[in-house]
Amino acid sequence: MIGVIISGHGGFASGLTKALNQIIGEQPQFAAIDFPEGMTTAQLDTAMRKAIEEIDSGEGIVFMTDLLGGTPFRTASLLSQQMANIEVVTGTNLQMAAEMLLERDELNVIEFRQEAVACGHRGITSLYEQMEEKQREEATEVDDGI
């Protein structure tokens, strides 16, 4: 099973984990690493390396971070350049994390990365867009004679 490490600024990772546990339950081979104010990049690197050691089963690790260019993203990115079979995804949201944790048994780390980005995009929408899509679908059904 792919190991997943969520990391982000402040309490992002622990907060997201709390929500994930409520929605899909506790997950194996999973770690959450917060980057609170006052934590150094070196401390974050150490925490990430420790998490990798604890959850890696040999099928790879995917880091899911909060912000492109932020310290958790950059630190995970450097680790991915130093170690094999590590991918980094950023812009993590709750829908992306929940879906990907449930689908990771069927994917390798590259497929996980690709699907996570697509999933994140699907999860960003508005009520207006969803209503418009529903109306288009209903119009198509009528046009098809269904």
Phi and psi in radians as a Rosetta constraint file:
Dihedral C 1 N 2 CA 2 C 2 CIRCULARHARMONIC -1.160 0.35
Dihedral N 2 CA 2 C 2 N 3 CIRCULARHARMONIC 2.339 0.35
Dihedral C 2 N 3 CA 3 C 3 CIRCULARHARMONIC -1.470 0.35
Dihedral N 3 CA 3 C 3 N 4 CIRCULARHARMONIC 2.477 0.35
Dihedral C 3 N 4 CA 4 C 4 CIRCULARHARMONIC -2.162 0.35
Dihedral N 4 CA 4 C 4 N 5 CIRCULARHARMONIC 2.278 0.35
Dihedral C 4 N 5 CA 5 C 5 CIRCULARHARMONIC -2.122 0.35
Dihedral N 5 CA 5 C 5 N 6 CIRCULARHARMONIC 2.093 0.35
Dihedral C 5 N 6 CA 6 C 6 CIRCULARHARMONIC -1.740 0.35
Dihedral N 6 CA 6 C 6 N 7 CIRCULARHARMONIC 2.326 0.35
Dihedral C 6 N 7 CA 7 C 7 CIRCULARHARMONIC -2.515 0.35
Dihedral N 7 CA 7 C 7 N 8 CIRCULARHARMONIC 2.572 0.35
Dihedral C 7 N 8 CA 8 C 8 CIRCULARHARMONIC -3.031 0.35
Dihedral N 8 CA 8 C 8 N 9 CIRCULARHARMONIC 3.058 0.35
Dihedral C 8 N 9 CA 9 C 9 CIRCULARHARMONIC -1.185 0.35
Dihedral N 9 CA 9 C 9 N 10 CIRCULARHARMONIC 2.643 0.35
Dihedral C 9 N 10 CA 10 C 10 CIRCULARHARMONIC 1.005 0.35
Dihedral N 10 CA 10 C 10 N 11 CIRCULARHARMONIC -2.297 0.35
Dihedral C 10 N 11 CA 11 C 11 CIRCULARHARMONIC -1.755 0.35
Dihedral N 11 CA 11 C 11 N 12 CIRCULARHARMONIC 0.418 0.35
Dihedral C 11 N 12 CA 12 C 12 CIRCULARHARMONIC -0.926 0.35
Dihedral N 12 CA 12 C 12 N 13 CIRCULARHARMONIC -0.908 0.35
Dihedral C 12 N 13 CA 13 C 13 CIRCULARHARMONIC -1.167 0.35
Dihedral N 13 CA 13 C 13 N 14 CIRCULARHARMONIC -0.785 0.35
Dihedral C 13 N 14 CA 14 C 14 CIRCULARHARMONIC -1.221 0.35
Dihedral N 14 CA 14 C 14 N 15 CIRCULARHARMONIC -0.618 0.35
Dihedral C 14 N 15 CA 15 C 15 CIRCULARHARMONIC -1.160 0.35
Dihedral N 15 CA 15 C 15 N 16 CIRCULARHARMONIC -0.764 0.35
Dihedral C 15 N 16 CA 16 C 16 CIRCULARHARMONIC -1.123 0.35
Dihedral N 16 CA 16 C 16 N 17 CIRCULARHARMONIC -0.681 0.35
Dihedral C 16 N 17 CA 17 C 17 CIRCULARHARMONIC -1.103 0.35
Dihedral N 17 CA 17 C 17 N 18 CIRCULARHARMONIC -0.721 0.35
Dihedral C 17 N 18 CA 18 C 18 CIRCULARHARMONIC -1.059 0.35
Dihedral N 18 CA 18 C 18 N 19 CIRCULARHARMONIC -0.762 0.35
Dihedral C 18 N 19 CA 19 C 19 CIRCULARHARMONIC -1.156 0.35
Dihedral N 19 CA 19 C 19 N 20 CIRCULARHARMONIC -0.743 0.35
Dihedral C 19 N 20 CA 20 C 20 CIRCULARHARMONIC -1.059 0.35
Dihedral N 20 CA 20 C 20 N 21 CIRCULARHARMONIC -0.754 0.35
Dihedral C 20 N 21 CA 21 C 21 CIRCULARHARMONIC -1.059 0.35
Dihedral N 21 CA 21 C 21 N 22 CIRCULARHARMONIC -0.651 0.35
Dihedral C 21 N 22 CA 22 C 22 CIRCULARHARMONIC -1.183 0.35
Dihedral N 22 CA 22 C 22 N 23 CIRCULARHARMONIC -0.662 0.35
Dihedral C 22 N 23 CA 23 C 23 CIRCULARHARMONIC -1.496 0.35
Dihedral N 23 CA 23 C 23 N 24 CIRCULARHARMONIC -0.834 0.35
Dihedral C 23 N 24 CA 24 C 24 CIRCULARHARMONIC -2.093 0.35
Dihedral N 24 CA 24 C 24 N 25 CIRCULARHARMONIC -0.005 0.35
Dihedral C 24 N 25 CA 25 C 25 CIRCULARHARMONIC 1.492 0.35
Dihedral N 25 CA 25 C 25 N 26 CIRCULARHARMONIC 2.931 0.35
Dihedral C 25 N 26 CA 26 C 26 CIRCULARHARMONIC -1.119 0.35
Dihedral N 26 CA 26 C 26 N 27 CIRCULARHARMONIC 2.537 0.35
Dihedral C 26 N 27 CA 27 C 27 CIRCULARHARMONIC -2.036 0.35
Dihedral N 27 CA 27 C 27 N 28 CIRCULARHARMONIC 2.457 0.35
Dihedral C 27 N 28 CA 28 C 28 CIRCULARHARMONIC -1.323 0.35
Dihedral N 28 CA 28 C 28 N 29 CIRCULARHARMONIC 2.819 0.35
Dihedral C 28 N 29 CA 29 C 29 CIRCULARHARMONIC 0.825 0.35
Dihedral N 29 CA 29 C 29 N 30 CIRCULARHARMONIC 0.923 0.35
Dihedral C 29 N 30 CA 30 C 30 CIRCULARHARMONIC -2.452 0.35
Dihedral N 30 CA 30 C 30 N 31 CIRCULARHARMONIC 2.442 0.35
Dihedral C 30 N 31 CA 31 C 31 CIRCULARHARMONIC -2.462 0.35
Dihedral N 31 CA 31 C 31 N 32 CIRCULARHARMONIC 2.577 0.35
Dihedral C 31 N 32 CA 32 C 32 CIRCULARHARMONIC -2.116 0.35
Dihedral N 32 CA 32 C 32 N 33 CIRCULARHARMONIC 2.239 0.35
Dihedral C 32 N 33 CA 33 C 33 CIRCULARHARMONIC -2.224 0.35
Dihedral N 33 CA 33 C 33 N 34 CIRCULARHARMONIC 1.910 0.35
Dihedral C 33 N 34 CA 34 C 34 CIRCULARHARMONIC -1.359 0.35
Dihedral N 34 CA 34 C 34 N 35 CIRCULARHARMONIC 2.708 0.35
Dihedral C 34 N 35 CA 35 C 35 CIRCULARHARMONIC -2.159 0.35
Dihedral N 35 CA 35 C 35 N 36 CIRCULARHARMONIC 1.347 0.35
Dihedral C 35 N 36 CA 36 C 36 CIRCULARHARMONIC -1.305 0.35
Dihedral N 36 CA 36 C 36 N 37 CIRCULARHARMONIC 2.821 0.35
Dihedral C 36 N 37 CA 37 C 37 CIRCULARHARMONIC -0.983 0.35
Dihedral N 37 CA 37 C 37 N 38 CIRCULARHARMONIC 2.325 0.35
Dihedral C 37 N 38 CA 38 C 38 CIRCULARHARMONIC 1.720 0.35
Dihedral N 38 CA 38 C 38 N 39 CIRCULARHARMONIC -0.308 0.35
Dihedral C 38 N 39 CA 39 C 39 CIRCULARHARMONIC -1.358 0.35
Dihedral N 39 CA 39 C 39 N 40 CIRCULARHARMONIC 2.411 0.35
Dihedral C 39 N 40 CA 40 C 40 CIRCULARHARMONIC -1.551 0.35
Dihedral N 40 CA 40 C 40 N 41 CIRCULARHARMONIC 2.850 0.35
Dihedral C 40 N 41 CA 41 C 41 CIRCULARHARMONIC -1.093 0.35
Dihedral N 41 CA 41 C 41 N 42 CIRCULARHARMONIC -0.651 0.35
Dihedral C 41 N 42 CA 42 C 42 CIRCULARHARMONIC -1.095 0.35
Dihedral N 42 CA 42 C 42 N 43 CIRCULARHARMONIC -0.720 0.35
Dihedral C 42 N 43 CA 43 C 43 CIRCULARHARMONIC -1.139 0.35
Dihedral N 43 CA 43 C 43 N 44 CIRCULARHARMONIC -0.696 0.35
Dihedral C 43 N 44 CA 44 C 44 CIRCULARHARMONIC -1.110 0.35
Dihedral N 44 CA 44 C 44 N 45 CIRCULARHARMONIC -0.769 0.35
Dihedral C 44 N 45 CA 45 C 45 CIRCULARHARMONIC -1.018 0.35
Dihedral N 45 CA 45 C 45 N 46 CIRCULARHARMONIC -0.792 0.35
Dihedral C 45 N 46 CA 46 C 46 CIRCULARHARMONIC -1.077 0.35
Dihedral N 46 CA 46 C 46 N 47 CIRCULARHARMONIC -0.765 0.35
Dihedral C 46 N 47 CA 47 C 47 CIRCULARHARMONIC -1.107 0.35
Dihedral N 47 CA 47 C 47 N 48 CIRCULARHARMONIC -0.697 0.35
Dihedral C 47 N 48 CA 48 C 48 CIRCULARHARMONIC -1.168 0.35
Dihedral N 48 CA 48 C 48 N 49 CIRCULARHARMONIC -0.735 0.35
Dihedral C 48 N 49 CA 49 C 49 CIRCULARHARMONIC -1.097 0.35
Dihedral N 49 CA 49 C 49 N 50 CIRCULARHARMONIC -0.720 0.35
Dihedral C 49 N 50 CA 50 C 50 CIRCULARHARMONIC -1.109 0.35
Dihedral N 50 CA 50 C 50 N 51 CIRCULARHARMONIC -0.754 0.35
Dihedral C 50 N 51 CA 51 C 51 CIRCULARHARMONIC -1.095 0.35
Dihedral N 51 CA 51 C 51 N 52 CIRCULARHARMONIC -0.720 0.35
Dihedral C 51 N 52 CA 52 C 52 CIRCULARHARMONIC -1.006 0.35
Dihedral N 52 CA 52 C 52 N 53 CIRCULARHARMONIC -0.849 0.35
Dihedral C 52 N 53 CA 53 C 53 CIRCULARHARMONIC -1.030 0.35
Dihedral N 53 CA 53 C 53 N 54 CIRCULARHARMONIC -0.681 0.35
Dihedral C 53 N 54 CA 54 C 54 CIRCULARHARMONIC -1.303 0.35
Dihedral N 54 CA 54 C 54 N 55 CIRCULARHARMONIC -0.572 0.35
Dihedral C 54 N 55 CA 55 C 55 CIRCULARHARMONIC -1.985 0.35
Dihedral N 55 CA 55 C 55 N 56 CIRCULARHARMONIC -0.119 0.35
Dihedral C 55 N 56 CA 56 C 56 CIRCULARHARMONIC -1.327 0.35
Dihedral N 56 CA 56 C 56 N 57 CIRCULARHARMONIC 2.115 0.35
Dihedral C 56 N 57 CA 57 C 57 CIRCULARHARMONIC -1.754 0.35
Dihedral N 57 CA 57 C 57 N 58 CIRCULARHARMONIC 0.043 0.35
Dihedral C 57 N 58 CA 58 C 58 CIRCULARHARMONIC 1.760 0.35
Dihedral N 58 CA 58 C 58 N 59 CIRCULARHARMONIC -0.118 0.35
Dihedral C 58 N 59 CA 59 C 59 CIRCULARHARMONIC -1.669 0.35
Dihedral N 59 CA 59 C 59 N 60 CIRCULARHARMONIC 0.023 0.35
Dihedral C 59 N 60 CA 60 C 60 CIRCULARHARMONIC 1.883 0.35
Dihedral N 60 CA 60 C 60 N 61 CIRCULARHARMONIC 2.932 0.35
Dihedral C 60 N 61 CA 61 C 61 CIRCULARHARMONIC -2.258 0.35
Dihedral N 61 CA 61 C 61 N 62 CIRCULARHARMONIC 2.432 0.35
Dihedral C 61 N 62 CA 62 C 62 CIRCULARHARMONIC -2.108 0.35
Dihedral N 62 CA 62 C 62 N 63 CIRCULARHARMONIC 2.168 0.35
Dihedral C 62 N 63 CA 63 C 63 CIRCULARHARMONIC -1.546 0.35
Dihedral N 63 CA 63 C 63 N 64 CIRCULARHARMONIC 2.316 0.35
Dihedral C 63 N 64 CA 64 C 64 CIRCULARHARMONIC -2.045 0.35
Dihedral N 64 CA 64 C 64 N 65 CIRCULARHARMONIC 1.936 0.35
Dihedral C 64 N 65 CA 65 C 65 CIRCULARHARMONIC -1.969 0.35
Dihedral N 65 CA 65 C 65 N 66 CIRCULARHARMONIC 2.930 0.35
Dihedral C 65 N 66 CA 66 C 66 CIRCULARHARMONIC -1.479 0.35
Dihedral N 66 CA 66 C 66 N 67 CIRCULARHARMONIC -0.700 0.35
Dihedral C 66 N 67 CA 67 C 67 CIRCULARHARMONIC -2.422 0.35
Dihedral N 67 CA 67 C 67 N 68 CIRCULARHARMONIC 2.142 0.35
Dihedral C 67 N 68 CA 68 C 68 CIRCULARHARMONIC -0.998 0.35
Dihedral N 68 CA 68 C 68 N 69 CIRCULARHARMONIC 2.201 0.35
Dihedral C 68 N 69 CA 69 C 69 CIRCULARHARMONIC 1.534 0.35
Dihedral N 69 CA 69 C 69 N 70 CIRCULARHARMONIC -0.158 0.35
Dihedral C 69 N 70 CA 70 C 70 CIRCULARHARMONIC -1.294 0.35
Dihedral N 70 CA 70 C 70 N 71 CIRCULARHARMONIC 2.918 0.35
Dihedral C 70 N 71 CA 71 C 71 CIRCULARHARMONIC -1.016 0.35
Dihedral N 71 CA 71 C 71 N 72 CIRCULARHARMONIC -0.779 0.35
Dihedral C 71 N 72 CA 72 C 72 CIRCULARHARMONIC -1.048 0.35
Dihedral N 72 CA 72 C 72 N 73 CIRCULARHARMONIC -0.706 0.35
Dihedral C 72 N 73 CA 73 C 73 CIRCULARHARMONIC -1.115 0.35
Dihedral N 73 CA 73 C 73 N 74 CIRCULARHARMONIC -0.839 0.35
Dihedral C 73 N 74 CA 74 C 74 CIRCULARHARMONIC -1.122 0.35
Dihedral N 74 CA 74 C 74 N 75 CIRCULARHARMONIC -0.715 0.35
Dihedral C 74 N 75 CA 75 C 75 CIRCULARHARMONIC -1.148 0.35
Dihedral N 75 CA 75 C 75 N 76 CIRCULARHARMONIC -0.786 0.35
Dihedral C 75 N 76 CA 76 C 76 CIRCULARHARMONIC -1.099 0.35
Dihedral N 76 CA 76 C 76 N 77 CIRCULARHARMONIC -0.674 0.35
Dihedral C 76 N 77 CA 77 C 77 CIRCULARHARMONIC -1.095 0.35
Dihedral N 77 CA 77 C 77 N 78 CIRCULARHARMONIC -0.747 0.35
Dihedral C 77 N 78 CA 78 C 78 CIRCULARHARMONIC -1.097 0.35
Dihedral N 78 CA 78 C 78 N 79 CIRCULARHARMONIC -0.719 0.35
Dihedral C 78 N 79 CA 79 C 79 CIRCULARHARMONIC -1.094 0.35
Dihedral N 79 CA 79 C 79 N 80 CIRCULARHARMONIC -0.669 0.35
Dihedral C 79 N 80 CA 80 C 80 CIRCULARHARMONIC -1.151 0.35
Dihedral N 80 CA 80 C 80 N 81 CIRCULARHARMONIC -0.443 0.35
Dihedral C 80 N 81 CA 81 C 81 CIRCULARHARMONIC -1.425 0.35
Dihedral N 81 CA 81 C 81 N 82 CIRCULARHARMONIC -0.394 0.35
Dihedral C 81 N 82 CA 82 C 82 CIRCULARHARMONIC -1.633 0.35
Dihedral N 82 CA 82 C 82 N 83 CIRCULARHARMONIC -0.394 0.35
Dihedral C 82 N 83 CA 83 C 83 CIRCULARHARMONIC -2.179 0.35
Dihedral N 83 CA 83 C 83 N 84 CIRCULARHARMONIC 2.609 0.35
Dihedral C 83 N 84 CA 84 C 84 CIRCULARHARMONIC -1.405 0.35
Dihedral N 84 CA 84 C 84 N 85 CIRCULARHARMONIC 2.694 0.35
Dihedral C 84 N 85 CA 85 C 85 CIRCULARHARMONIC 1.116 0.35
Dihedral N 85 CA 85 C 85 N 86 CIRCULARHARMONIC 0.660 0.35
Dihedral C 85 N 86 CA 86 C 86 CIRCULARHARMONIC -2.151 0.35
Dihedral N 86 CA 86 C 86 N 87 CIRCULARHARMONIC 2.300 0.35
Dihedral C 86 N 87 CA 87 C 87 CIRCULARHARMONIC -2.076 0.35
Dihedral N 87 CA 87 C 87 N 88 CIRCULARHARMONIC 2.717 0.35
Dihedral C 87 N 88 CA 88 C 88 CIRCULARHARMONIC -2.265 0.35
Dihedral N 88 CA 88 C 88 N 89 CIRCULARHARMONIC 2.239 0.35
Dihedral C 88 N 89 CA 89 C 89 CIRCULARHARMONIC -2.122 0.35
Dihedral N 89 CA 89 C 89 N 90 CIRCULARHARMONIC 2.462 0.35
Dihedral C 89 N 90 CA 90 C 90 CIRCULARHARMONIC -2.248 0.35
Dihedral N 90 CA 90 C 90 N 91 CIRCULARHARMONIC 2.918 0.35
Dihedral C 90 N 91 CA 91 C 91 CIRCULARHARMONIC 1.410 0.35
Dihedral N 91 CA 91 C 91 N 92 CIRCULARHARMONIC 0.454 0.35
Dihedral C 91 N 92 CA 92 C 92 CIRCULARHARMONIC -1.037 0.35
Dihedral N 92 CA 92 C 92 N 93 CIRCULARHARMONIC 2.346 0.35
Dihedral C 92 N 93 CA 93 C 93 CIRCULARHARMONIC -2.252 0.35
Dihedral N 93 CA 93 C 93 N 94 CIRCULARHARMONIC 3.000 0.35
Dihedral C 93 N 94 CA 94 C 94 CIRCULARHARMONIC -1.094 0.35
Dihedral N 94 CA 94 C 94 N 95 CIRCULARHARMONIC -0.759 0.35
Dihedral C 94 N 95 CA 95 C 95 CIRCULARHARMONIC -1.063 0.35
Dihedral N 95 CA 95 C 95 N 96 CIRCULARHARMONIC -0.810 0.35
Dihedral C 95 N 96 CA 96 C 96 CIRCULARHARMONIC -1.031 0.35
Dihedral N 96 CA 96 C 96 N 97 CIRCULARHARMONIC -0.854 0.35
Dihedral C 96 N 97 CA 97 C 97 CIRCULARHARMONIC -1.097 0.35
Dihedral N 97 CA 97 C 97 N 98 CIRCULARHARMONIC -0.799 0.35
Dihedral C 97 N 98 CA 98 C 98 CIRCULARHARMONIC -1.101 0.35
Dihedral N 98 CA 98 C 98 N 99 CIRCULARHARMONIC -0.865 0.35
Dihedral C 98 N 99 CA 99 C 99 CIRCULARHARMONIC -1.076 0.35
Dihedral N 99 CA 99 C 99 N 100 CIRCULARHARMONIC -0.760 0.35
Dihedral C 99 N 100 CA 100 C 100 CIRCULARHARMONIC -1.245 0.35
Dihedral N 100 CA 100 C 100 N 101 CIRCULARHARMONIC -0.618 0.35
Dihedral C 100 N 101 CA 101 C 101 CIRCULARHARMONIC -1.116 0.35
Dihedral N 101 CA 101 C 101 N 102 CIRCULARHARMONIC -0.602 0.35
Dihedral C 101 N 102 CA 102 C 102 CIRCULARHARMONIC -1.365 0.35
Dihedral N 102 CA 102 C 102 N 103 CIRCULARHARMONIC -0.397 0.35
Dihedral C 102 N 103 CA 103 C 103 CIRCULARHARMONIC -1.761 0.35
Dihedral N 103 CA 103 C 103 N 104 CIRCULARHARMONIC -0.092 0.35
Dihedral C 103 N 104 CA 104 C 104 CIRCULARHARMONIC -1.169 0.35
Dihedral N 104 CA 104 C 104 N 105 CIRCULARHARMONIC -0.370 0.35
Dihedral C 104 N 105 CA 105 C 105 CIRCULARHARMONIC -1.102 0.35
Dihedral N 105 CA 105 C 105 N 106 CIRCULARHARMONIC -0.478 0.35
Dihedral C 105 N 106 CA 106 C 106 CIRCULARHARMONIC -1.658 0.35
Dihedral N 106 CA 106 C 106 N 107 CIRCULARHARMONIC 0.029 0.35
Dihedral C 106 N 107 CA 107 C 107 CIRCULARHARMONIC -2.174 0.35
Dihedral N 107 CA 107 C 107 N 108 CIRCULARHARMONIC 2.716 0.35
Dihedral C 107 N 108 CA 108 C 108 CIRCULARHARMONIC -1.629 0.35
Dihedral N 108 CA 108 C 108 N 109 CIRCULARHARMONIC 3.070 0.35
Dihedral C 108 N 109 CA 109 C 109 CIRCULARHARMONIC -1.134 0.35
Dihedral N 109 CA 109 C 109 N 110 CIRCULARHARMONIC -0.568 0.35
Dihedral C 109 N 110 CA 110 C 110 CIRCULARHARMONIC -1.227 0.35
Dihedral N 110 CA 110 C 110 N 111 CIRCULARHARMONIC -0.781 0.35
Dihedral C 110 N 111 CA 111 C 111 CIRCULARHARMONIC -1.085 0.35
Dihedral N 111 CA 111 C 111 N 112 CIRCULARHARMONIC -0.688 0.35
Dihedral C 111 N 112 CA 112 C 112 CIRCULARHARMONIC -1.028 0.35
Dihedral N 112 CA 112 C 112 N 113 CIRCULARHARMONIC -0.863 0.35
Dihedral C 112 N 113 CA 113 C 113 CIRCULARHARMONIC -0.997 0.35
Dihedral N 113 CA 113 C 113 N 114 CIRCULARHARMONIC -0.833 0.35
Dihedral C 113 N 114 CA 114 C 114 CIRCULARHARMONIC -1.109 0.35
Dihedral N 114 CA 114 C 114 N 115 CIRCULARHARMONIC -0.789 0.35
Dihedral C 114 N 115 CA 115 C 115 CIRCULARHARMONIC -1.203 0.35
Dihedral N 115 CA 115 C 115 N 116 CIRCULARHARMONIC -0.613 0.35
Dihedral C 115 N 116 CA 116 C 116 CIRCULARHARMONIC -1.085 0.35
Dihedral N 116 CA 116 C 116 N 117 CIRCULARHARMONIC -0.745 0.35
Dihedral C 116 N 117 CA 117 C 117 CIRCULARHARMONIC -1.121 0.35
Dihedral N 117 CA 117 C 117 N 118 CIRCULARHARMONIC -0.784 0.35
Dihedral C 117 N 118 CA 118 C 118 CIRCULARHARMONIC -1.095 0.35
Dihedral N 118 CA 118 C 118 N 119 CIRCULARHARMONIC -0.732 0.35
Dihedral C 118 N 119 CA 119 C 119 CIRCULARHARMONIC -1.106 0.35
Dihedral N 119 CA 119 C 119 N 120 CIRCULARHARMONIC -0.760 0.35
Dihedral C 119 N 120 CA 120 C 120 CIRCULARHARMONIC -1.045 0.35
Dihedral N 120 CA 120 C 120 N 121 CIRCULARHARMONIC -0.715 0.35
Dihedral C 120 N 121 CA 121 C 121 CIRCULARHARMONIC -1.130 0.35
Dihedral N 121 CA 121 C 121 N 122 CIRCULARHARMONIC -0.750 0.35
Dihedral C 121 N 122 CA 122 C 122 CIRCULARHARMONIC -1.063 0.35
Dihedral N 122 CA 122 C 122 N 123 CIRCULARHARMONIC -0.596 0.35
Dihedral C 122 N 123 CA 123 C 123 CIRCULARHARMONIC -1.370 0.35
Dihedral N 123 CA 123 C 123 N 124 CIRCULARHARMONIC -0.143 0.35
Dihedral C 123 N 124 CA 124 C 124 CIRCULARHARMONIC -1.761 0.35
Dihedral N 124 CA 124 C 124 N 125 CIRCULARHARMONIC 1.880 0.35
Dihedral C 124 N 125 CA 125 C 125 CIRCULARHARMONIC -2.712 0.35
Dihedral N 125 CA 125 C 125 N 126 CIRCULARHARMONIC -2.988 0.35
Dihedral C 125 N 126 CA 126 C 126 CIRCULARHARMONIC -2.427 0.35
Dihedral N 126 CA 126 C 126 N 127 CIRCULARHARMONIC 2.848 0.35
Dihedral C 126 N 127 CA 127 C 127 CIRCULARHARMONIC -1.014 0.35
Dihedral N 127 CA 127 C 127 N 128 CIRCULARHARMONIC -0.757 0.35
Dihedral C 127 N 128 CA 128 C 128 CIRCULARHARMONIC -0.994 0.35
Dihedral N 128 CA 128 C 128 N 129 CIRCULARHARMONIC -0.846 0.35
Dihedral C 128 N 129 CA 129 C 129 CIRCULARHARMONIC -1.097 0.35
Dihedral N 129 CA 129 C 129 N 130 CIRCULARHARMONIC -0.676 0.35
Dihedral C 129 N 130 CA 130 C 130 CIRCULARHARMONIC -1.171 0.35
Dihedral N 130 CA 130 C 130 N 131 CIRCULARHARMONIC -0.682 0.35
Dihedral C 130 N 131 CA 131 C 131 CIRCULARHARMONIC -1.168 0.35
Dihedral N 131 CA 131 C 131 N 132 CIRCULARHARMONIC -0.728 0.35
Dihedral C 131 N 132 CA 132 C 132 CIRCULARHARMONIC -1.091 0.35
Dihedral N 132 CA 132 C 132 N 133 CIRCULARHARMONIC -0.744 0.35
Dihedral C 132 N 133 CA 133 C 133 CIRCULARHARMONIC -1.090 0.35
Dihedral N 133 CA 133 C 133 N 134 CIRCULARHARMONIC -0.750 0.35
Dihedral C 133 N 134 CA 134 C 134 CIRCULARHARMONIC -1.082 0.35
Dihedral N 134 CA 134 C 134 N 135 CIRCULARHARMONIC -0.735 0.35
Dihedral C 134 N 135 CA 135 C 135 CIRCULARHARMONIC -1.132 0.35
Dihedral N 135 CA 135 C 135 N 136 CIRCULARHARMONIC -0.691 0.35
Dihedral C 135 N 136 CA 136 C 136 CIRCULARHARMONIC -1.103 0.35
Dihedral N 136 CA 136 C 136 N 137 CIRCULARHARMONIC -0.735 0.35
Dihedral C 136 N 137 CA 137 C 137 CIRCULARHARMONIC -1.119 0.35
Dihedral N 137 CA 137 C 137 N 138 CIRCULARHARMONIC -0.752 0.35
Dihedral C 137 N 138 CA 138 C 138 CIRCULARHARMONIC -1.128 0.35
Dihedral N 138 CA 138 C 138 N 139 CIRCULARHARMONIC -0.673 0.35
Dihedral C 138 N 139 CA 139 C 139 CIRCULARHARMONIC -1.157 0.35
Dihedral N 139 CA 139 C 139 N 140 CIRCULARHARMONIC -0.661 0.35
Dihedral C 139 N 140 CA 140 C 140 CIRCULARHARMONIC -1.145 0.35
Dihedral N 140 CA 140 C 140 N 141 CIRCULARHARMONIC -0.712 0.35
Dihedral C 140 N 141 CA 141 C 141 CIRCULARHARMONIC -1.067 0.35
Dihedral N 141 CA 141 C 141 N 142 CIRCULARHARMONIC -0.735 0.35
Dihedral C 141 N 142 CA 142 C 142 CIRCULARHARMONIC -1.156 0.35
Dihedral N 142 CA 142 C 142 N 143 CIRCULARHARMONIC -0.753 0.35
Dihedral C 142 N 143 CA 143 C 143 CIRCULARHARMONIC -1.109 0.35
Dihedral N 143 CA 143 C 143 N 144 CIRCULARHARMONIC -0.581 0.35
Dihedral C 143 N 144 CA 144 C 144 CIRCULARHARMONIC -1.408 0.35
Dihedral N 144 CA 144 C 144 N 145 CIRCULARHARMONIC -0.049 0.35
Dihedral C 144 N 145 CA 145 C 145 CIRCULARHARMONIC 1.356 0.35
Dihedral N 145 CA 145 C 145 N 146 CIRCULARHARMONIC 0.367 0.35
